[in-house]
Amino acid sequence: MVGARAFNVGRRLRALTKQHPICKNHTAALVINERISRECCGMIVIADNDRETVALLSEALRRFGYEVLAVESAEEALRAALENRPDLVFVETNLPGTSGYTVCRALKDRYGPSLPVFFVSRERTEPFDRVAGLLLGADDYLVKPFDPGEVVARVRRFVAPPDARTGSEEEQAWNLTRREQEVLDLVARGHTDADISQRLQIAPKTVGTHVQRILVKLRVHSRAQAVAAVYLAAPQAIKPER
């Protein structure tokens, strides 16, 4: 069951980093369900004249099965969104001519809160810039350069794949034991092996063994990729701190 459903990270992430060197320093993985990636998960418009960012973002989204339409101006973004309602829109704040803020406001006036709009920016990166963007109606605000895996995780909060499984189904697909699930919960919340050893009253070496088994079952190569897999596929599976 694990072989048929588990996530395959390494090959897709290596392919992306070869094409886009900006990704090489990021730790979060592009965790991809092979069946979902072959189906259209929704249409996304990217309004940005930064070609490197557009290429990186488009590649990440397409690998997850999203259809992408990239434009370079506010006018093109509005025309595309009004002609064919997208499922989500990325807007650079500093577009030539009309600003991204105007695009966001126009889309929200037309479609209301049902259309998610994400701001992206390389220049407006201060906390007050992000706060202003959110107050203007944006659903998220991303500062360049960003991690492609994180972006897709944020997108999936608003535009989920049509056949996304529940957390319990993912846990069954991973086939984790109860103890492995407890260890994964703590890893996902940022605890060290020493913390986990103390909390679960098991030896640190045993914690390391559980972590290695978890990586194998999730078909990932690092703790960061394991955490990304959980939060992308089944965030509800992470139990809150007591």
C-alpha positions in Angstrom: 0.0 0.0 0.0 2.9 2.4 0.8 4.5 1.7 -2.5 1.4 2.7 -4.4 0.5 5.8 -2.4 3.6 7.2 -0.7 5.1 10.5 -1.8 8.2 10.7 -4.1 10.2 13.7 -3.3 13.8 13.4 -4.3 13.6 13.1 -8.1 11.2 16.0 -8.5 13.0 18.3 -6.1 16.4 17.6 -7.8 14.9 18.3 -11.2 13.5 21.6 -10.0 16.8 22.7 -8.4 18.7 21.9 -11.5 16.4 24.2 -13.5 16.2 26.9 -10.9 19.4 27.3 -8.8 17.5 29.7 -6.4 15.9 26.6 -4.9 19.2 24.9 -3.9 19.5 26.5 -0.5 15.9 25.7 0.6 15.1 22.8 2.8 11.4 22.3 2.4 10.7 19.7 -0.3 8.2 19.6 -3.1 6.2 16.7 -1.8 4.2 15.4 -4.7 1.4 12.8 -5.0 2.0 11.2 -8.4 -1.7 10.7 -9.0 -2.8 14.2 -8.1 0.0 15.8 -10.2 -1.4 14.2 -13.4 -4.8 15.9 -12.8 -5.8 19.5 -13.1 -6.2 20.9 -9.6 -7.3 24.4 -10.6 -6.3 27.4 -12.7 -3.9 30.0 -11.2 -3.0 33.4 -12.7 0.5 34.8 -12.0 0.8 38.6 -12.6 4.5 39.4 -12.3 7.1 40.8 -14.7 10.0 39.0 -12.9 10.6 36.2 -15.2 12.8 34.2 -12.9 10.1 34.2 -10.2 7.4 33.3 -12.7 9.4 30.4 -14.0 10.1 29.1 -10.5 6.5 29.5 -9.3 5.0 28.1 -12.5 7.2 25.0 -12.4 6.3 24.2 -8.8 2.6 24.7 -9.4 2.5 22.7 -12.6 4.3 19.8 -10.9 1.3 19.6 -8.5 -1.2 19.6 -11.3 -2.2 23.2 -11.4 -2.8 25.0 -14.7 -0.9 28.3 -14.8 -1.4 31.5 -16.8 1.4 34.0 -16.5 1.0 37.7 -17.4 3.3 40.7 -16.9 0.9 43.6 -16.3 -2.1 44.5 -14.2 -4.2 45.1 -17.3 -3.5 41.5 -18.6 -4.2 40.1 -15.1 -7.6 41.7 -14.9 -8.5 40.8 -18.4 -7.6 37.2 -17.9 -9.3 36.9 -14.5 -12.5 38.6 -15.7 -12.7 36.5 -18.9 -12.2 33.2 -17.1 -12.4 33.1 -13.3 -9.3 31.5 -11.9 -9.0 29.6 -8.7 -6.3 31.8 -7.3 -4.2 34.8 -8.3 -0.6 35.8 -7.5 0.0 39.5 -7.9 3.4 41.3 -7.7 2.8 44.5 -5.7 5.0 46.6 -8.0 3.6 45.9 -11.4 4.3 48.4 -14.2 1.5 50.9 -14.6 -1.4 49.9 -12.4 -0.2 48.6 -9.0 -0.9 45.1 -7.7 -2.9 46.6 -4.9 -5.4 47.9 -7.5 -5.6 44.5 -9.1 -6.3 42.9 -5.8 -9.1 45.4 -4.9 -10.7 45.0 -8.4 -10.7 41.2 -8.2 -12.1 41.3 -4.7 -14.8 43.7 -5.8 -15.7 41.4 -8.7 -15.5 38.0 -7.0 -15.6 38.7 -3.3 -13.7 36.6 -0.8 -14.2 33.4 -2.8 -11.2 34.3 -5.0 -7.9 34.0 -3.1 -5.3 36.6 -4.0 -1.7 36.3 -2.9 0.7 39.3 -3.0 4.4 38.6 -3.9 7.1 41.2 -3.6 10.8 41.6 -3.6 10.9 45.3 -2.6 8.0 45.7 -0.2 9.2 43.2 2.4 8.8 45.0 5.8 6.2 43.9 8.3 4.1 47.0 7.7 4.1 46.2 4.0 2.7 42.7 4.6 0.1 44.0 7.1 -1.0 46.7 4.6 -1.4 44.1 1.9 -3.5 41.8 4.1 -5.7 44.7 5.2 -6.3 45.6 1.5 -7.8 42.2 1.1 -5.0 39.8 0.1 -5.3 36.3 1.5 -1.5 35.8 1.8 1.7 37.8 1.3 4.9 36.2 0.1 8.4 37.8 0.1 10.9 37.0 -2.6 12.8 34.8 -2.8 10.5 32.1 -1.5 10.5 28.4 -1.0 8.4 26.6 -3.8 7.3 23.9 -1.4 6.0 26.4 1.1 4.2 28.3 -1.6 2.4 25.2 -2.8 1.5 24.3 0.7 -0.1 27.8 1.1 -1.9 27.4 -2.2 -3.3 24.0 -1.2 -5.0 25.6 1.8 -7.2 27.5 -0.7 -7.2 25.3 -3.8 -7.1 21.7 -2.6 -6.7 18.8 -5.2 -10.1 17.4 -6.1 -9.3 14.0 -4.7 -7.3 15.0 -1.6 -7.5 12.4 1.1 -8.2 12.9 4.8 -5.5 12.7 7.4 -6.5 9.3 8.5 -6.2 7.9 4.9 -2.7 9.4 4.6 -1.7 7.8 7.9 -2.9 4.5 6.6 -1.0 5.0 3.4 2.2 5.7 5.3 1.5 2.7 7.5 3.2 4.2 10.6 3.1 2.4 13.9 1.6 4.2 16.9 5.0 5.0 18.3 6.3 6.2 14.9 3.2 8.5 14.7 4.0 9.9 18.1 7.6 10.6 17.1 6.5 12.2 13.8 4.1 14.5 15.7 6.9 15.7 17.9 9.3 16.1 15.0 6.7 18.1 13.1 6.4 20.4 16.1 10.2 21.0 16.1 11.4 18.9 19.0 14.9 17.5 19.0 15.7 13.8 19.5 16.6 14.6 23.1 13.2 16.2 23.7 11.4 13.3 22.1 13.5 10.8 24.2 12.5 12.6 27.4 8.8 13.0 26.5 8.3 9.4 25.3 10.7 7.9 27.8 12.7 6.0 25.3 16.4 6.0 24.5 17.8 8.7 22.1 19.1 5.9 19.9 15.6 4.4 19.7 14.3 7.8 18.6 16.8 7.9 15.8 15.8 4.5 14.7 12.1 5.5 14.6 13.0 8.7 12.6 14.9 6.6 10.0 12.0 4.2 9.6 9.6 7.2 9.2 11.8 8.6 6.4 11.7 5.3 4.6 7.9 4.9 4.9 7.3 8.5 3.8 9.9 8.1 1.0 11.7 11.2 1.9 15.4 11.9 2.8 15.4 14.4 5.6 13.4 15.5 8.7 12.4 18.7 6.8 11.0 16.7 4.0 9.0 14.5 6.4 7.5 17.6 8.1 6.7 19.1 4.7 4.9 15.8 3.7 2.8 15.9 6.8 1.8 19.6 6.5 1.1 19.3 2.8 -0.9 16.1 2.8 -2.4 15.8 6.3 -1.9 18.8 8.6 -4.8 17.7 10.7 -2.8 14.6 11.6 -0.5 16.7 13.8 -1.9 16.7 17.3 -1.7 20.0 19.2 0.7 20.4 22.1 -0.7 19.5 25.5 
